[in-house]
Amino acid sequence: VIDTHHDHRVAMAFSVLSVVADGMVIQNADVVSKSWPKFYAEMSSILGPMAQEN
């Protein structure tokens, strides 16, 4: 479980890492909308559907 401490940079970095690290849970993952509102949509368009944990 990753606590982002509401930091969008931490959420983005660990979201990318989660592509190769199974079972990762990122708390407050939606904080990325501060700087890149479509981050998860764009990642999904490249990598396929991803689960998002808030």
Secondary structure by P-SEA (a helix, b strand, c coil): cccccccaaaaaaaaaaacccccccccccccccccccaaaaaaaaaccbbbbcc
